[in-house]
Amino acid sequence: MSKDNGSSPRPAGNHTGNTAGPDPLFVLNMHRNFTGVSATAAAVVRQQQKHYALKLVGGSLPGCPEPIGFRQAVKLSRTLPPGKPFHIWHVRRNPEMRAGIFARDVLRLPIRLVFTSAAQRRHSLIPRWLISKMDAVIATTPAAAEFVPHVRAVAPHGVDIGRFHPAESRIEAWAATGQPGTAGIATIGRIRPEKGTDRFVDTMIRAFPALPGHTALVIGKAAHEHAGFLDTLKTRVAEARLSERILFPGEVLADTMPGLIRGLSLLVALPRYEGYGVTPLEAMASGVPFVASNAGWFETFSGDGAAGTIVTDGDPEAAAAATVEILSDPQRHRTMAEAARERAASHFSVAAEADAINAVYHQLWSEA
């Protein structure tokens, strides 16, 4: 879920992994909200803490070490880690790149900066300059690699297939969410035009006459500047007399998200632009097929339609037809759900992503 899904407020961190001695790896998470970038970082960190005495810097992430502040990271980075020529600071956002450049170039700390880039479009001027100052860049897709320098590896985002897994009973899992109806459909992400929230609402309005008992959830929050957009969507739902079936529950806690996704029958993602998009992967790992626009890396996820259906330009009419076709055919739904889980586990495991990232670290250390 890069995926900027805005689906969860910041979760509490946990003490896990080895924290002894000077640490060779610092992962920066300097964002006040739990976003798609946060989710992908957390999944990787949970893998990396098995191998490194890493430090998380900034905000907490679920299942990750308790974070430290920037000043403490600076203090710890002044001393070389045992057996390594420098520390690595892994950054994923503009503020983190700025902090890393300051620490390396102004404070002269023995660190190298590694940046993960998911955007499949030309960055604006300031991010381009910041990225040019990175020691290594990891792109999430070949398309993303075309827009950034210093690319050392292409490492697709993965999903934690242990954290996200199918429910023993989808009916019981949906009931456990406390949401109404007998089955659930959701879109997960920031509520704004770029994320196609309006497309989802229009899709559900078209599809629901053929899907009695289903409930649709718009999971995520709207920033202040998109409050009017959210109000318009709620008005549209009310005018369609579906306010009791198309719901806006807002943010969902990160620790609650896996259980909610397990209860879904379908995930719908119709963004106008997406750098990568991890929510379909979380659904796939949970045995939930998807309907998505041809944005992000969704077509690759789908496996030529095995795990999900791709709708050109996120057209709501086509998306509604695909939704009804999948959910009205239990055998097809079951087959897609099984293929989704298998494909997530075999092609998009976060363990593989972490291995590719770790290989870049070791390449940098060996070159020194």
C-alpha positions in Angstrom: 0.0 0.0 0.0 4.4 4.0 -3.7 1.2 3.4 -2.0 0.1 6.6 -0.1 -3.1 5.1 1.2 -3.7 7.2 4.3 -5.5 4.2 5.7 -4.2 4.1 9.2 -3.2 6.5 12.0 0.3 5.9 13.3 0.6 2.6 15.2 2.6 1.9 18.3 6.1 0.4 17.8 7.4 -2.7 19.5 10.8 -3.7 20.9 11.9 -6.6 18.6 15.1 -7.7 17.1 18.7 -7.2 18.2 19.5 -3.6 19.4 23.0 -4.2 20.9 26.1 -2.2 19.8 26.6 0.4 17.1 24.1 -0.3 14.4 25.0 -0.4 10.7 21.5 0.3 9.5 19.2 3.2 10.2 15.7 3.3 8.6 14.1 6.8 8.6 10.4 7.2 8.9 9.7 10.9 9.2 6.0 11.2 8.3 3.3 12.0 10.8 0.8 9.7 9.1 0.9 6.0 8.5 0.9 5.9 4.7 1.5 3.4 1.9 5.2 4.3 2.1 5.0 3.5 5.9 3.4 0.2 5.2 6.0 -0.9 2.7 8.8 0.3 5.0 7.4 -1.6 8.0 7.1 -4.8 6.1 10.7 -4.6 5.0 12.0 -3.6 8.4 10.2 -6.6 10.0 12.3 -8.8 7.7 15.5 -6.8 8.1 15.5 -6.8 11.9 16.2 -10.6 11.6 19.6 -9.8 10.2 20.6 -6.4 11.4 20.7 -4.6 14.7 18.9 -1.7 13.0 17.5 1.5 14.4 14.1 3.0 13.3 14.3 6.8 13.2 11.3 9.1 13.6 7.8 7.6 13.9 6.8 4.1 15.0 5.8 1.3 12.7 3.9 -1.9 13.5 6.0 -4.8 14.6 9.2 -2.8 14.3 11.8 -1.6 16.9 10.9 1.3 19.1 12.0 4.4 17.2 14.7 6.9 18.2 14.9 10.6 17.4 17.1 12.2 14.8 19.6 13.5 17.3 20.1 10.1 18.8 20.6 8.7 15.3 23.3 11.3 14.7 25.0 10.5 18.0 25.0 6.7 17.3 26.2 7.3 13.7 29.4 9.1 14.8 31.0 5.7 15.7 31.7 3.2 13.0 29.7 0.0 13.2 31.8 -3.2 13.9 33.3 -4.5 10.7 31.7 -1.9 8.5 33.2 1.2 6.9 30.0 3.3 7.4 26.4 3.2 8.5 23.6 3.1 5.9 20.6 5.4 6.3 17.7 4.1 4.2 15.3 6.9 3.2 12.1 7.0 1.3 10.7 10.6 1.4 12.0 14.1 0.8 12.3 15.1 4.5 14.3 11.9 5.1 16.6 12.6 2.1 17.2 16.2 3.4 18.0 14.9 6.9 20.4 12.3 5.5 22.2 14.8 3.3 22.6 17.1 6.3 24.0 14.3 8.4 26.4 13.1 5.8 27.6 16.3 4.1 27.3 18.9 6.9 27.9 16.9 10.0 30.3 14.7 8.1 29.0 11.5 9.6 30.3 8.1 8.2 27.0 7.2 6.5 25.8 6.4 3.0 22.2 7.1 1.8 20.0 4.6 0.1 16.7 5.8 -1.4 13.7 3.7 -2.6 11.9 5.2 -5.6 8.4 4.0 -6.7 7.3 7.0 -8.9 6.7 6.2 -12.5 6.9 9.7 -13.7 9.5 12.6 -13.7 10.0 14.0 -10.2 9.7 17.7 -9.6 12.8 19.9 -9.3 13.6 19.6 -5.6 13.1 15.8 -5.3 15.3 15.4 -8.4 18.1 17.3 -6.7 17.7 15.3 -3.5 17.7 12.0 -5.3 20.8 13.0 -7.3 22.6 13.2 -3.9 21.8 9.7 -2.9 24.6 7.1 -2.8 22.3 4.4 -4.2 18.8 4.2 -5.5 16.5 1.2 -5.4 13.6 1.3 -7.9 10.5 -0.7 -7.3 9.8 -1.3 -11.0 11.8 -1.1 -14.3 9.5 1.8 -15.2 10.4 3.7 -12.0 14.1 3.1 -12.7 13.9 5.1 -15.9 13.2 8.3 -13.9 16.0 8.3 -11.3 19.8 8.1 -11.3 22.2 5.8 -9.4 19.9 2.8 -9.6 21.6 -0.2 -8.1 18.6 -2.6 -8.1 15.0 -3.1 -9.0 13.2 -4.6 -6.0 9.4 -4.7 -6.3 7.5 -4.1 -3.1 6.4 -7.3 -1.5 3.7 -8.2 1.0 4.1 -10.0 4.3 2.3 -13.2 3.6 2.3 -14.2 7.2 0.6 -11.0 8.4 -1.8 -11.0 5.4 -3.3 -14.4 4.9 -6.7 -15.9 3.9 -9.4 -16.3 6.5 -10.6 -19.8 7.4 -14.1 -18.5 6.9 -14.6 -15.3 4.9 -18.2 -15.0 6.2 -17.0 -15.1 9.8 -14.1 -12.8 9.1 -16.5 -10.2 7.6 -18.9 -10.5 10.6 -15.9 -9.9 12.9 -15.3 -6.5 11.3 -18.6 -5.3 12.8 -19.6 -3.9 9.4 -23.2 -4.5 8.1 -24.2 -6.8 5.3 -23.2 -10.3 4.4 -20.1 -9.5 2.3 -17.7 -6.6 1.9 -16.0 -4.6 -0.9 -13.4 -1.9 -0.2 -11.1 0.7 -1.6 -8.2 1.7 0.6 -6.3 5.0 0.3 -6.3 8.7 0.6 -9.7 10.2 -0.3 -8.8 12.4 -3.2 -9.3 12.6 -7.0 -5.8 11.1 -7.8 -6.7 8.0 -5.9 -9.9 7.6 -7.8 -12.2 7.5 -4.8 -15.0 9.0 -6.9 -14.6 6.2 -9.4 -15.1 3.7 -6.7 -18.3 5.4 -5.5 -19.6 5.5 -9.0 -18.7 1.8 -9.5 -20.5 0.8 -6.4 -23.6 2.8 -7.3 -23.8 1.0 -10.6 -23.0 -2.5 -9.2 -25.1 -2.6 -6.1 -28.5 -3.3 -7.7 -27.1 -6.7 -8.7 -25.3 -7.3 -5.4 -27.8 -7.4 -2.5 -26.3 -7.8 0.9 -22.9 -6.3 -0.1 -21.4 -3.4 1.8 -18.8 -1.0 0.3 -16.2 0.7 2.5 -14.1 3.7 1.6 -11.2 3.3 3.9 -8.9 6.2 4.4 -9.1 9.9 5.2 -9.4 13.1 3.3 -6.9 15.9 3.9 -8.3 19.3 4.6 -8.0 20.4 1.0 -10.1 17.4 -0.1 -12.9 17.8 2.5 -15.2 19.3 -0.2 -14.4 16.3 -2.5 -15.4 13.9 0.3 -18.6 15.9 1.0 -19.5 15.6 -2.7 -19.0 11.8 -2.6 -21.2 11.5 0.4 -23.9 13.6 -1.3 -23.7 11.4 -4.4 -24.2 8.3 -2.2 -27.1 9.8 -0.4 -28.8 10.8 -3.7 -28.5 7.2 -4.8 -30.1 6.1 -1.5 -27.1 3.9 -0.6 -25.9 5.7 2.6 -26.4 2.5 4.6 -24.4 0.4 2.1 -21.6 2.6 0.9 -19.8 3.7 4.1 -16.9 6.0 5.0 -15.4 4.6 8.2 -12.3 6.8 7.8 -8.9 5.5 9.0 -8.3 2.0 10.2 -5.6 1.0 12.7 -2.6 -0.7 11.1 -3.0 -3.7 13.3 -6.6 -4.0 12.4 -6.1 -3.8 8.7 -5.1 -7.5 8.0 -8.3 -8.8 9.7 -10.5 -6.4 7.8 -9.0 -7.3 4.4 -9.4 -11.0 5.2 -13.1 -10.4 5.5 -13.4 -8.7 2.1 -14.8 -10.4 -1.0 -13.2 -7.9 -3.4 -10.8 -5.0 -3.3 -11.3 -2.2 -5.8 -8.5 0.2 -6.7 -9.2 2.7 -9.4 -6.5 5.5 -9.1 -5.8 7.9 -11.9 -2.1 7.7 -10.9 -0.2 5.2 -8.7 3.5 4.8 -8.4 3.3 1.1 -7.4 0.2 0.4 -5.2 0.5 -2.2 -2.5 -3.2 -2.6 -1.4 -4.0 -5.2 -4.2 -1.0 -7.2 -3.0 -2.3 -7.2 0.6 -5.7 -8.3 -0.7 -4.1 -11.0 -2.9 -2.1 -12.4 0.1 -5.4 -12.5 2.0 -7.1 -14.5 -0.7 -9.1 -11.6 -2.0 -9.2 -10.9 -5.8 -9.3 -7.3 -7.1 -10.6 -5.0 -9.8 -8.2 -2.2 -10.6 -7.4 0.5 -13.1 -4.4 0.2 -15.4 -2.2 2.3 -13.1 0.7 1.4 -10.8 1.9 -2.2 -11.2 -1.6 -3.7 -11.1 -1.5 -5.4 -14.5 1.6 -7.3 -13.4 -0.1 -8.3 -10.1 -3.1 -9.6 -11.9 -1.3 -12.4 -13.7 -3.2 -11.9 -16.9 -6.5 -11.8 -15.0 -5.8 -14.8 -12.7 -5.8 -12.7 -9.5 -7.6 -9.6 -10.6 -9.4 -7.7 -13.4 -7.8 -4.6 -15.0 -10.2 -1.9 -16.2 -8.8 0.6 -18.7 -8.7 4.2 -17.3 -10.6 3.0 -14.2 -13.9 3.3 -16.1 -16.7 3.0 -13.4 -19.1 1.3 -15.8 -16.5 -1.4 -16.8 -15.4 -1.7 -13.2 -19.0 -2.3 -12.1 -19.5 -5.0 -14.7 -16.3 -6.7 -13.6 -17.3 -6.5 -10.0 -20.7 -8.1 -10.6 -19.2 -10.8 -12.8 -16.7 -11.9 -10.2 -19.0 -11.7 -7.2 -22.0 -13.4 -9.0 -19.9 -16.4 -9.9 -18.8 -18.3 -6.7 -16.6 -20.7 -8.6 -14.8 -17.9 -10.5 -14.4 -16.0 -7.3 -13.0 -19.0 -5.5 -10.5 -19.7 -8.3 -9.4 -16.1 -8.4 -9.0 -16.0 -4.6 -6.8 -19.1 -4.7 -4.7 -17.8 -7.6 -4.3 -14.4 -5.8 -2.9 -16.0 -2.7 -0.6 -18.3 -4.7 0.7 -15.4 -6.8 1.3 -13.1 -3.9 3.3 -15.8 -2.1 5.3 -16.9 -5.1 6.0 -13.6 -6.9 5.6 -10.8 -4.4 6.9 -11.9 -1.0 8.4 -9.1 1.1 11.2 -11.5 2.0 12.4 -11.3 -1.6 12.2 -7.5 -1.5 14.3 -7.4 1.7 16.9 -9.7 0.2 17.3 -7.5 -2.8 17.6 -4.4 -0.6 20.1 -6.0 1.7 22.2 -7.0 -1.4 22.5 -3.3 -2.2 23.8 -2.5 1.3 26.4 -5.2 1.0 27.5 -4.0 -2.4 28.1 -0.5 -1.0 30.0 -1.8 2.0 32.1 -4.1 -0.2 33.0 -1.3 -2.6 34.4 0.7 0.3 
